[in-house]
Amino acid sequence: MRTALLAPALSLAILGSAPASAAPLCDELWGERNAVYAEAGYCFRTPRGIQAFGNAGCRFDEIRDVPLSARDRQKVSAIVREKQRSGCRE
């Protein structure tokens, strides 16, 4: 399980990186957020999500139905905030 991606993200936010240089960061944040959902059983719909995580063993078609622990919800919230600060598009 990947858990250490927020530290570089926060460092880049503090340094005030330009949006163009944030593209790799945005990809990392996308992967980190979706890894939480994949581990909890989300069934991806987009080609990107399916290619990155697959759908083997998925159980939830709606993201709102995915049961996340309080810790996972906090992690997702922190990632979403960092994506917004970094100017990432969905």
Buried (B, 14 or more C-beta within 10 A) or exposed (E): EEEEBBEEBBEBBEEEBEEEEBEEBBEBBBBBBBBBBBEBBBBBEEEEBEEBBEBEEBEBEEBEEBEBEEEBEEBBEBBBBBBEBBBBEE
